[in-house]
Amino acid sequence: MTALDEIKIGGLGASRKRVEDQRFIRGKGNYTDDIVLPGMLHMEILRSPLAHARIVSIDTSRAWQIPGVHLVLTGEMMATRNLAWMPTLSYDTQAVLATDKVRFQGQEVACVIADDPYIAKDACEAIDVEYEPLPPIVNPEQALADGAPVIRDDKEGQDSNVIYNWEVGDAAGTERAFAEADTISRLRLHYPRSHPSPIECCGSIADFNRATSKLTVYMTTQAPHIIRAAVALVAELPEHMIRIISPDIGGGFGNKVPVYPGYVCSILASILLERPVKWIEDKTGNLISTGFARDIYLDGELALRNDGKILGVRMHVDSDHGAFFSDAQPSKFKIGLLHSAFACYNIPAGHITARGTYTNKAPGGVAYRCSFRVTEAMFFQERMIQAAASDLGMDQAEFRRMNLVRDDQFPFRTPFGFLTDSGQYAKCLDVGLKAVGYEDFRKQQAEAKARGRLLGLGISTMTEPLGAGNSREYDILGIKMFDSADLKVHMTGKAILRTGAKTQGQGHETTWAQIVAHELGIPAEDVVVEEGDTDTAPFGMGTYASRSTPVAGAAVAMVSRKIRAKARKLAAHLLEVSEEDVEWELGRFYVRSAPDRGVTIQECAMAAYSNMPDGMEPGLENTAYYDPPNLTWPFAVYIVTVEVDPETGVWDVLNMVAVDDCGVRINPMIVEGQIMGGLTEAYAMANMQFITFDAEGNCVGSNYMDYLLPTAWETPGYELHSEVVTPSPHHPIGAKGIGECAAVGGPAAFVNAVMDAIADTGVRNIDMPLLPDRVWEAITKRHDVSGAPPVRSDD
């Protein structure tokens, strides 16, 4: 017997096909809307057409008279059960159904439960609501203006629209750095609202059993255990009487982390009617009312020496949170991990101030494919870096290279207090520059300029803090952000793994089995992975902010090692030697002095149920809870070349190179898929996804005519590079995470490329998306172009 070939058994490094795709590509997935329960009723929600208005009256009498209607819920009815308001993940409160007034267009006002969704929708239209319009607020400037109406007048002591003021860094040291600077580079910009827009909208099926007093809820959630805790608080039911089941999810991207009013209403309706109640959101409802991301304004400054050294960074951000502060983020960080900005650059001093405001918009701030505001941090960082290099007249690549953290500086303490783990940042940059043909392109750019063609090259570097986080600093609603894995090896050597994470496209069913194969030598095909059921899965914080591999994946490795430790004892018993004489190689234990004498992991599994030593508990199973000692820090360089048509403002991507160092790659094929998906979302954010608000608070872009999703036709090709691998020194298998990196770092590369192409105009910024009319305006009128709301609704 010899060690197994890890690639052949589907361990680390194997490009194993995703096992979950066997059902997805055949249309056999099991989504929330696929579930049909006996006696099930259907719920529809009536939403406000106005952004800000007092509710004068709600008349539901006509709705009650429609045959097939079983229940009509209003905020007043919810209030009698103390359910009109619910807590958010940011220690705020959010209306379930509006009582006093509506605070954003699309807010939930009432809901109807009927025999089918068509009757319920008709009944919603029969509800008469009288509104008294109030002045709407659609940006922080309006929210902070003198005399602005207080949006959250329901909150005792709330006399303004300010939610918080927060700061981090060394204010005095930063002041000194700016005083010593030869040049100060300044940039103002807006990262617009963006929407995750998963293929599957949100939905739930609540089923309360009066006989057992148990509530079962099937729902589209990325964090089943957190939802269970929230439901227990809201519905006043003990957690052990609540079962949350999250079946297959058609994409999440952060949109399915929060608790939405539809969930709460369906639960109450099921309790009142003692029948299952299904609520499935439509696309407009999803776009107009569920968790947005971004919508944040930057005033940024870099203190520079004339030789290109960055001495300090100063940033002020205003964040538009909408009507309720409902961000899903670690409790102590009011603006998420925005202070991860400039972590890859060796900058002596930095200071960030942040202010959050209420506005008349749907609540935002979800971590849309990023680790809690890191997308904004990296976008601001790389736009500021490009502007600074331009102000100094320096080459973009050389300016970055001279300021990047060196290989010998790790672990590196950032100006805002983070400790990065490992990396070869300059090497990544050099790989990317070589791949894109940097010097040759600059020559082509100069030659094209002489002929009236506008070519541009944009660089974006990115390092993202993943795996929030260690229990010393990270929690949500007081719950520490660890994660878990439960592994049971049956007597035949087959295994079942359950984790507290919840896949929504990351490929957990494939990659978790590969980690088990790596640690135990059990072929990946012999490991079944289950997630999403709070009655069977160990408690975990769910999947978002790239926590999968850094935290849940680490838990899988650790529980596998616990299993291997017990299997070693079983092997010693079977081989009749002391445990100290037993060695391990992939798939088998053997006697150190006699390598030919060994037993397989499968033989140890059988012994755990049939031939265990005296005093040992039967079975081969265990649970691990992993509390990460630090964040993991993947790094990437994205380089884009474009051509801009000066006549129309249309820009086309010529080339896109991505160099990602995400530590050890579990499944290279899945990693590449994640990078390509993230780059596609980055391209869409930079080029085509337009969602904003007019002066009346109307959501402009709540449909796929305005908020465009890229197809294969529009999406550019990508050249991916994986030459640079620096394992995380504190992660059990050296992995860092990858799912969000390209979406985090990619947008700035596209924008920087366009700005480089039109650099001669003197324009410093065009807000995303860089629509052709905005680029044309910048070229012809030679001024910055803002995309901040309000926009004209007749444009």
C-alpha positions in Angstrom: 0.0 0.0 0.0 1.2 3.5 -0.8 -0.2 7.0 -0.4 -3.0 8.0 -2.6 -2.7 10.4 -5.6 -4.5 13.5 -4.3 -5.5 14.7 -7.7 -7.0 11.4 -8.6 -9.2 11.2 -5.5 -10.3 14.9 -6.0 -8.3 16.5 -3.3 -6.7 20.0 -3.2 -5.6 21.2 -6.6 -8.0 19.0 -8.6 -10.3 20.7 -11.1 -13.2 18.5 -10.1 -16.4 19.2 -11.9 -19.1 20.7 -9.6 -21.2 17.9 -8.3 -24.2 20.3 -7.7 -24.3 21.0 -11.4 -25.6 17.5 -12.0 -29.0 18.7 -10.8 -28.9 22.3 -11.9 -28.1 21.8 -15.6 -31.0 19.3 -15.7 -33.5 21.6 -14.1 -33.7 19.5 -11.0 -32.7 22.1 -8.5 -34.9 22.5 -5.4 -35.6 26.2 -4.9 -38.0 27.8 -2.4 -40.6 28.3 -5.1 -40.5 24.7 -6.1 -41.8 23.6 -2.7 -45.5 22.9 -2.5 -47.1 22.0 0.9 -50.6 20.7 1.5 -53.1 23.5 2.1 -50.6 26.1 1.2 -51.8 29.7 0.7 -50.1 32.6 -1.1 -49.1 36.1 0.0 -48.6 39.3 -2.0 -47.4 42.6 -0.8 -48.8 46.1 -1.4 -46.0 48.6 -1.8 -46.0 52.4 -1.5 -45.9 54.4 -4.8 -44.5 57.4 -2.9 -41.1 57.9 -1.3 -42.2 59.9 1.7 -45.8 60.4 2.9 -48.0 60.2 6.0 -50.5 57.4 5.9 -53.9 59.0 6.5 -55.9 55.9 6.2 -55.9 52.3 4.9 -59.2 50.8 3.8 -59.0 47.0 3.3 -62.8 46.3 3.1 -62.9 45.7 -0.6 -60.0 43.3 -0.4 -61.7 41.2 2.3 -64.7 40.8 0.1 -62.8 39.1 -2.8 -63.5 35.3 -2.8 -60.4 33.3 -1.9 -58.9 35.9 0.4 -58.1 34.6 3.9 -56.3 37.4 5.6 -55.3 41.0 5.0 -52.5 42.4 7.2 -51.8 46.0 7.9 -49.3 47.7 10.1 -52.0 48.5 12.6 -52.7 44.8 12.9 -49.1 43.9 13.2 -48.7 46.5 15.9 -51.3 44.7 18.1 -48.8 41.7 18.1 -45.8 43.9 18.6 -44.7 43.0 15.0 -45.0 46.4 13.2 -41.3 47.0 13.7 -38.3 44.6 13.7 -34.7 44.9 14.7 -32.1 45.2 11.9 -28.6 43.7 11.8 -27.2 47.1 12.7 -29.1 47.7 15.9 -31.7 49.9 14.2 -35.4 49.3 13.7 -37.2 48.7 10.5 -40.9 48.8 9.7 -42.4 45.5 8.8 -45.6 47.1 7.5 -45.8 50.9 7.6 -47.9 52.4 10.4 -47.2 56.2 10.7 -45.7 56.9 7.2 -43.9 55.4 4.3 -40.2 56.2 4.0 -39.3 54.9 0.5 -40.9 54.0 -2.7 -41.7 50.3 -2.6 -42.0 50.1 1.2 -44.4 47.4 2.4 -47.8 48.8 3.4 -50.1 45.8 3.6 -50.2 42.2 2.4 -52.9 39.7 1.4 -53.0 36.0 1.9 -55.2 34.1 -0.5 -55.8 30.8 -2.3 -53.4 31.7 -5.1 -51.0 34.6 -5.9 -53.3 36.1 -8.6 -56.2 36.5 -6.2 -53.8 37.9 -3.6 -52.4 40.4 -6.1 -55.9 41.5 -7.2 -56.8 42.0 -3.6 -53.8 44.2 -3.0 -55.0 46.5 -5.8 -58.4 46.7 -4.0 -56.8 48.2 -0.9 -57.3 51.9 -0.7 -54.5 53.9 0.9 -54.7 57.7 1.4 -51.3 59.4 1.6 -50.3 62.9 2.6 -47.1 63.5 0.6 -44.0 64.8 2.4 -40.8 66.2 0.9 -38.5 63.4 -0.2 -34.7 63.2 0.4 -32.6 61.3 -2.0 -29.0 62.1 -1.1 -26.9 63.0 2.0 -26.6 66.6 1.1 -30.3 67.0 1.2 -30.5 64.9 4.4 -28.0 67.3 6.1 -29.5 70.5 4.9 -31.0 73.0 7.3 -34.7 72.4 7.7 -34.6 69.0 6.2 -37.6 66.8 7.3 -36.6 64.2 9.8 -37.2 60.9 8.1 -37.0 58.7 11.3 -39.3 60.8 13.4 -40.5 57.5 14.9 -37.2 57.2 16.9 -37.1 58.9 20.3 -34.5 61.6 20.4 -33.8 61.5 16.6 -33.7 65.2 15.7 -31.7 64.9 12.4 -31.1 62.5 9.6 -27.6 61.6 10.8 -27.3 57.9 11.9 -23.7 57.9 13.0 -20.3 59.7 12.9 -17.3 57.3 12.9 -13.6 57.7 12.5 -10.5 55.5 12.5 -6.8 56.2 12.1 -4.2 58.7 13.4 -5.6 62.2 12.9 -2.6 64.0 14.3 -0.1 61.9 12.4 -2.0 62.4 9.2 -2.1 66.2 9.7 1.7 66.1 10.1 2.1 64.1 6.9 0.0 66.6 5.0 2.0 69.5 6.4 5.2 67.9 5.1 3.8 67.1 1.6 5.1 68.6 -1.6 1.8 67.9 -3.3 -1.7 67.1 -2.2 -3.9 65.2 -4.6 -7.6 65.5 -4.2 -10.5 63.6 -5.6 -14.3 63.7 -5.1 -16.5 60.9 -6.4 -19.7 58.9 -5.9 -19.9 55.1 -5.9 -23.5 54.7 -7.1 -26.2 52.4 -5.7 -25.8 49.0 -7.0 -28.1 46.0 -6.7 -27.0 42.3 -6.5 -30.0 41.3 -8.6 -29.8 37.5 -8.1 -31.7 35.4 -10.7 -33.9 34.1 -7.9 -35.8 36.8 -5.9 -36.4 36.5 -2.2 -39.1 34.3 -0.8 -40.3 32.2 2.0 -42.8 29.5 3.0 -43.8 29.6 6.6 -45.5 26.5 8.1 -46.6 26.8 11.7 -47.8 23.5 13.2 -50.2 24.2 16.1 -50.1 20.6 17.3 -46.4 20.7 17.9 -45.9 24.5 18.2 -43.1 24.2 15.8 -42.4 26.7 13.0 -40.7 25.6 9.9 -39.7 28.2 7.3 -38.2 27.5 3.9 -36.5 30.6 2.7 -34.0 32.2 0.5 -31.4 33.0 3.1 -27.6 33.0 3.1 -27.5 32.8 6.9 -30.1 30.3 8.2 -28.9 30.3 11.8 -28.8 34.1 12.1 -32.3 34.3 10.5 -33.5 31.7 13.1 -32.2 33.9 15.9 -33.9 37.0 14.4 -37.2 35.1 14.0 -37.0 34.0 17.6 -36.6 37.6 18.7 -39.4 38.9 16.4 -42.0 36.0 16.7 -41.2 35.4 20.4 -40.8 31.7 19.8 -37.9 29.7 21.3 -35.2 28.8 18.9 -35.5 25.1 19.3 -39.1 25.4 18.0 -38.0 27.1 14.8 -36.5 25.3 11.9 -35.1 27.3 9.0 -34.4 25.5 5.8 -32.6 27.2 3.0 -32.8 24.9 -0.1 -31.0 25.6 -3.3 -30.5 29.4 -3.8 -30.4 31.1 -7.2 -27.7 33.5 -6.3 -27.4 35.7 -3.3 -24.4 38.1 -3.5 -25.4 39.6 -0.1 -29.0 40.3 -1.1 -30.2 37.3 0.9 -28.6 38.1 4.2 -31.0 40.6 5.7 -34.4 39.8 7.3 -37.1 41.2 5.0 -40.6 42.2 6.0 -42.1 39.5 3.6 -40.5 36.8 5.8 -42.1 38.2 9.0 -45.5 38.7 7.4 -45.6 35.2 6.0 -44.6 33.8 9.4 -47.4 35.7 11.3 -49.9 34.8 8.6 -49.1 31.1 9.0 -49.4 31.3 12.8 -52.8 33.1 12.5 -54.2 30.8 9.8 -52.5 27.6 10.9 -51.7 26.9 7.2 -48.5 27.2 5.2 -48.1 30.6 3.6 -45.8 31.2 0.6 -44.4 34.5 -0.4 -42.3 34.9 -3.6 -41.1 38.3 -4.6 -41.3 39.6 -8.1 -38.4 41.2 -10.0 -39.6 44.8 -9.5 -40.1 44.2 -5.8 -36.6 42.8 -5.5 -35.0 45.7 -7.4 -36.9 48.4 -5.7 -37.1 47.3 -2.1 -34.4 44.7 -1.1 -30.9 45.4 0.1 -28.9 47.7 -2.1 -25.2 48.2 -1.9 -22.8 51.2 -2.2 -24.3 54.7 -2.5 -21.4 56.4 -0.9 -19.6 59.7 -1.4 -15.9 60.3 -1.1 -13.7 63.4 -0.4 -10.2 61.9 -0.6 -6.7 63.4 -0.3 -3.2 61.9 -0.7 -0.1 63.6 0.8 2.7 63.2 -1.7 6.4 63.8 -2.0 7.6 64.9 -5.5 9.6 61.6 -5.8 6.3 59.7 -5.7 6.3 58.5 -2.1 2.8 58.6 -0.4 3.1 60.2 3.1 -0.5 60.0 4.2 -4.1 59.5 3.2 -7.2 61.3 4.4 -10.7 60.3 3.5 -14.2 61.5 4.4 -17.2 59.5 3.3 -20.9 60.1 3.4 -22.9 57.0 3.3 -26.6 56.9 2.1 -28.3 54.2 4.1 -31.8 54.7 3.0 -34.8 54.8 5.3 -33.4 52.2 7.8 -29.9 51.4 8.9 -30.0 47.7 8.0 -26.4 47.0 6.9 -25.2 43.4 7.5 -21.8 44.0 8.9 -19.7 43.5 12.1 -21.2 45.5 14.9 -18.3 47.7 15.9 -17.6 48.9 12.3 -20.3 51.5 11.3 -19.0 51.8 7.8 -18.0 48.2 7.4 -14.4 47.5 6.6 -13.9 50.6 4.5 -10.7 51.2 6.4 -9.1 48.3 4.6 -8.4 50.9 1.9 -4.7 51.3 1.1 -3.7 48.1 2.9 -1.5 47.0 0.1 0.4 50.3 0.1 3.1 51.3 2.6 1.6 54.6 3.8 2.8 55.9 7.2 -0.3 57.7 8.3 -4.0 57.7 7.5 -7.3 59.0 8.9 -10.9 58.3 7.8 -14.1 60.0 9.0 -17.5 58.6 8.0 -21.0 59.8 8.4 -24.2 57.8 7.8 -27.5 59.4 6.9 -31.1 58.4 6.4 -32.8 59.1 3.1 -36.1 58.2 1.4 -34.7 55.1 -0.3 -34.8 51.4 0.3 -32.4 50.5 3.0 -28.9 49.7 1.6 -25.5 48.7 2.6 -25.5 45.0 1.9 -22.1 43.5 1.2 -22.8 42.9 -2.5 -20.0 40.5 -3.4 -17.6 42.1 -1.0 -16.4 42.0 2.6 -18.4 44.8 4.1 -17.8 48.0 2.1 -14.4 46.7 0.8 -15.6 47.2 -2.8 -16.0 50.9 -2.1 -12.6 51.0 -0.3 -10.7 49.5 -3.2 -12.5 51.7 -5.8 -11.7 54.8 -3.8 -8.2 53.7 -3.3 -7.4 52.9 -7.0 -9.2 56.0 -8.3 -7.2 58.1 -5.8 -3.9 56.4 -6.8 -4.5 57.1 -10.5 -5.3 60.7 -9.8 -2.2 61.1 -7.6 0.1 59.6 -10.2 -1.4 61.9 -12.8 -0.9 64.9 -10.5 2.8 64.0 -10.1 3.2 63.2 -13.8 4.4 59.7 -12.9 3.9 56.5 -14.7 0.9 54.7 -13.3 2.6 51.3 -12.9 5.8 52.8 -11.4 3.9 54.9 -8.9 2.2 51.8 -7.6 5.3 49.7 -7.5 7.3 52.2 -5.4 4.5 52.4 -2.8 3.4 48.7 -2.6 4.2 46.8 0.5 7.4 44.8 0.0 7.6 41.0 0.3 9.9 41.3 3.4 7.5 43.6 5.3 4.9 40.9 6.1 3.0 40.6 8.4 2.3 44.3 7.6 0.4 46.7 9.8 -1.8 49.0 7.7 -2.3 52.7 8.5 -5.7 51.8 9.9 -4.6 49.0 12.1 -5.2 45.8 10.1 -2.5 43.1 10.0 -2.0 41.6 6.5 -0.7 38.1 6.4 1.4 37.5 3.2 1.9 38.5 -0.4 4.1 39.2 -3.3 2.4 42.4 -4.5 5.1 43.7 -6.9 5.4 40.3 -8.5 1.7 40.2 -9.2 2.0 43.7 -10.8 4.9 42.6 -13.0 3.1 39.5 -14.2 0.1 41.6 -15.2 2.2 44.3 -16.9 4.0 41.7 -18.9 0.8 39.9 -19.9 -0.9 43.0 -21.1 2.3 44.2 -23.0 2.5 47.4 -21.0 5.4 49.2 -22.8 4.1 48.2 -26.2 0.6 49.4 -25.4 1.9 52.8 -24.3 3.6 53.1 -27.7 0.5 52.1 -29.5 -1.5 54.6 -27.4 0.8 57.5 -28.4 0.6 56.5 -32.1 -3.2 56.2 -32.0 -3.5 59.6 -30.3 -1.7 61.2 -33.3 -4.4 59.7 -35.5 -7.3 60.9 -33.3 -8.0 57.5 -31.6 -8.4 57.4 -27.9 -6.8 54.3 -26.2 -6.5 53.9 -22.5 -5.0 51.5 -19.9 -6.3 51.2 -16.4 -4.7 49.4 -13.4 -6.3 48.4 -10.2 -4.7 46.6 -7.3 -6.8 45.0 -4.6 -6.3 43.3 -1.3 -9.4 42.3 0.5 -9.8 41.3 4.2 -11.7 38.0 4.2 -13.1 35.7 6.8 -14.5 38.2 9.3 -13.7 37.4 11.8 -12.0 36.6 15.0 -14.1 36.8 18.1 -12.0 39.5 19.7 -13.3 42.1 17.2 -16.1 40.7 15.0 -19.7 40.0 15.8 -23.2 40.5 14.4 -25.9 41.3 16.9 -23.4 40.2 19.6 -22.9 36.7 18.0 -19.3 36.0 17.3 -18.4 35.4 13.7 -17.0 31.8 13.9 -18.1 29.0 11.7 -18.5 25.3 12.0 -18.4 21.8 10.4 -19.8 18.4 11.5 -18.3 15.3 9.9 -19.5 11.8 10.2 -17.6 8.9 8.6 -19.8 5.8 8.2 -18.5 2.3 8.8 -18.1 1.8 5.1 -15.7 4.8 4.8 -18.3 7.0 3.2 -18.9 10.4 4.9 -21.4 13.1 5.4 -20.3 16.7 6.1 -22.6 19.5 7.4 -21.5 23.1 7.9 -22.9 26.3 9.2 -22.2 27.9 5.8 -24.8 28.1 3.0 -23.8 27.9 -0.6 -25.5 30.0 -3.2 -23.2 29.2 -6.2 -19.8 29.0 -4.6 -19.5 25.2 -5.1 -19.4 24.1 -1.4 -20.7 20.6 -2.2 -17.7 20.1 -4.4 -14.9 21.9 -2.6 -15.7 21.0 1.0 -15.5 17.3 -0.1 -12.1 18.1 -1.6 -10.8 19.4 1.7 -12.0 16.2 3.4 -10.2 14.2 0.7 -7.0 16.2 1.3 -7.1 15.7 5.1 -8.3 12.1 5.3 -7.7 10.5 1.9 -11.4 9.7 1.5 -12.2 10.2 -2.2 -14.2 13.4 -2.7 -16.9 11.4 -4.5 -17.5 9.5 -1.2 -18.3 12.7 0.8 -21.8 14.2 0.7 -22.1 17.8 1.8 -25.3 19.2 3.3 -26.0 22.8 4.4 -28.9 25.1 5.1 -31.0 23.2 7.6 -30.8 24.5 11.2 -32.1 21.2 12.6 -29.2 19.3 11.2 -26.3 21.8 10.5 -24.1 23.0 13.3 -24.5 26.7 14.2 -22.7 29.0 11.8 -22.9 32.5 10.6 -23.6 31.7 7.0 -22.0 32.6 3.7 -21.2 36.2 2.7 -18.2 38.5 2.7 -16.1 35.6 1.4 -16.3 33.7 4.6 -16.6 30.3 2.9 -13.0 29.1 2.6 -11.4 31.4 5.2 -13.7 30.3 8.0 -16.1 27.5 7.1 -13.5 25.8 4.9 -11.0 26.0 7.8 -13.6 24.4 10.1 -13.9 21.5 7.5 -10.1 21.1 7.7 -10.1 21.2 11.5 -12.9 18.7 12.0 -11.2 16.3 9.5 -8.1 16.5 11.6 -10.1 15.6 14.7 -11.4 12.6 12.8 -7.9 11.7 11.8 -6.6 11.9 15.3 -9.2 9.4 16.5 -8.5 7.2 13.4 -4.8 7.2 14.4 -5.8 5.6 17.7 -7.9 3.0 15.9 -5.0 2.3 13.5 -2.6 1.7 16.4 -5.1 -0.7 17.9 -5.5 -2.6 14.6 -1.7 -2.7 14.0 -1.0 -3.6 17.6 1.5 -0.9 18.1 1.6 2.3 20.2 0.1 5.4 18.8 3.5 7.1 18.7 4.7 4.4 16.2 2.0 5.2 13.7 2.7 7.5 10.8 0.2 9.0 8.3 0.2 9.4 4.5 -2.7 10.3 2.4 -5.4 7.6 2.9 -3.5 5.3 5.2 -1.7 4.8 8.5 1.4 2.7 8.7 4.0 1.5 11.2 7.0 3.8 11.2 9.5 0.9 11.3 7.5 -1.3 8.9 6.0 0.9 6.2 4.4 -2.1 4.4 2.2 -2.7 7.5 -0.7 -0.3 7.3 -4.4 0.2 7.4 -6.6 2.5 5.3 -8.8 5.2 6.6 -11.7 3.0 5.5 -10.5 0.1 7.6 -10.2 2.5 10.6 -13.8 3.6 9.9 -15.1 0.1 10.1 -13.1 -0.5 13.3 -14.8 2.5 14.9 -18.1 0.6 14.8 -16.8 -3.0 15.2 -13.4 -3.3 16.7 -12.6 -0.3 18.8 -10.1 -0.5 21.7 -11.3 -0.7 25.3 -12.4 2.6 26.7 -13.0 4.3 23.3 -16.4 5.5 22.3 -17.7 3.9 19.1 -18.2 5.9 15.9 -16.0 8.2 13.9 -17.6 11.7 13.9 -16.9 15.1 15.4 -17.7 18.8 15.2 -15.3 21.8 14.9 -16.0 25.4 15.5 -13.4 27.6 13.9 -12.6 31.1 15.3 -10.1 32.6 12.8 -7.0 34.1 14.4 -6.9 36.8 11.8 -8.4 37.8 8.4 -6.9 36.4 5.2 -5.7 38.9 2.6 -5.8 37.8 -1.0 -4.2 40.2 -3.5 -4.9 40.9 -7.2 -3.9 43.1 -10.1 -6.4 43.9 -12.8 -5.3 45.6 -16.0 -7.8 46.8 -18.7 -7.1 48.4 -22.1 -9.9 50.2 -23.9 -10.7 52.3 -26.9 -13.1 55.3 -26.5 -15.0 56.7 -29.4 -14.8 60.5 -29.1 -17.8 61.0 -31.3 -20.2 58.9 -29.2 -18.6 58.3 -25.8 -18.9 54.5 -26.4 -16.0 52.5 -25.0 -14.9 49.0 -25.8 -12.7 46.7 -23.8 -9.6 45.6 -25.9 -8.0 43.4 -23.2 -8.5 42.4 -19.6 -5.7 40.7 -17.6 -6.3 39.4 -14.1 -3.6 38.2 -11.7 -5.0 36.7 -8.5 -3.1 35.5 -5.5 -5.7 33.8 -3.3 -3.3 31.4 -1.6 -3.8 27.7 -2.0 -6.4 26.9 -4.7 -8.7 24.1 -3.6 -10.3 23.7 -7.1 -8.6 25.8 -9.8 -11.5 25.5 -12.2 -14.0 26.8 -9.6 -11.5 29.6 -8.7 -11.4 30.7 -12.4 -15.2 30.6 -12.6 -15.4 32.9 -9.5 -12.9 35.3 -11.0 -14.7 35.5 -14.4 -18.0 36.0 -12.6 -16.6 38.8 -10.5 -15.0 40.5 -13.5 -18.3 40.4 -15.3 -20.1 42.0 -12.4 -17.3 44.6 -12.2 -17.7 45.4 -15.9 -21.5 45.7 -15.5 -21.1 48.1 -12.6 -18.6 50.3 -14.5 -20.4 50.3 -17.8 -24.1 49.6 -17.8 -25.9 49.1 -14.5 -27.8 52.3 -13.8 -30.1 52.6 -10.8 -30.8 55.9 -9.2 -33.6 58.2 -8.0 -35.3 61.4 -9.2 -36.2 64.4 -7.1 -39.5 62.8 -6.1 -37.8 59.7 -4.8 -38.9 57.5 -7.7 -36.5 54.6 -8.3 -35.1 54.9 -11.8 -33.8 51.6 -12.9 -36.2 49.2 -11.2 -36.4 47.1 -14.3 -34.0 45.3 -16.7 -34.4 48.0 -19.4 -32.4 50.4 -17.3 -30.6 48.1 -14.9 -28.8 46.0 -17.5 -27.4 42.6 -16.8 -24.5 41.7 -19.0 -24.9 38.8 -21.4 -22.2 36.8 -23.2 -22.6 39.3 -26.1 -21.5 42.3 -24.0 -19.1 40.6 -21.7 -15.4 41.0 -22.6 -12.9 38.1 -22.6 -10.5 37.7 -19.7 -6.9 36.5 -19.5 -6.4 34.9 -16.0 -3.0 34.3 -14.4 -2.3 32.1 -11.3 1.5 32.2 -11.2 1.6 33.9 -7.8 0.7 31.8 -4.7 1.4 33.0 -1.2 -0.3 30.7 1.3 -1.9 32.3 4.3 0.4 31.4 7.2 -2.5 31.1 9.7 -5.1 29.2 7.7 -5.2 25.4 8.1 -4.7 24.8 4.4 -3.2 28.1 3.4 -6.3 29.3 1.4 -7.3 33.0 1.4 -10.6 33.1 -0.5 -11.5 34.3 -4.0 -15.2 34.7 -4.5 -15.4 38.5 -4.3 -11.9 39.7 -5.3 -12.7 40.5 -9.0 -15.9 42.3 -8.2 -14.1 44.3 -5.6 -11.0 45.3 -7.6 -12.4 45.1 -11.1 -14.5 48.3 -11.4 -11.6 50.7 -10.8 -9.6 49.0 -13.6 -12.3 49.7 -16.2 -12.9 53.3 -15.0 -9.2 54.0 -14.8 -8.8 52.8 -18.4 -11.5 55.2 -19.7 -10.1 58.1 -17.7 -6.6 57.3 -19.0 -8.0 57.4 -22.6 -9.4 60.9 -22.1 -6.6 62.2 -19.8 -5.9 65.1 -22.2 -9.3 66.7 -21.4 -8.3 67.4 -17.8 -11.3 65.5 -16.5 -10.6 63.9 -13.2 -13.8 61.8 -12.7 -16.8 60.4 -14.3 -19.1 58.6 -11.9 -20.1 55.0 -12.7 -21.7 53.7 -14.7 -19.6 55.3 -17.5 -22.6 55.5 -19.8 -21.7 56.8 -23.3 -23.5 60.1 -22.7 -21.5 60.8 -19.6 -18.2 60.0 -21.4 -19.2 62.1 -24.4 -20.1 65.0 -22.0 -16.7 64.8 -20.3 -14.9 64.8 -23.7 -16.8 67.6 -25.3 -17.4 69.9 -22.2 -14.1 69.0 -20.4 -15.6 68.8 -16.9 -16.2 66.1 -14.4 -19.6 64.3 -14.7 -21.5 63.4 -11.5 -24.0 60.6 -11.3 -25.3 61.5 -7.9 -29.1 61.7 -7.5 -31.5 63.3 -8.1 -31.6 62.8 -11.8 -34.3 64.2 -14.1 -37.0 61.6 -14.5 -37.7 62.7 -18.1 -34.1 62.1 -19.3 
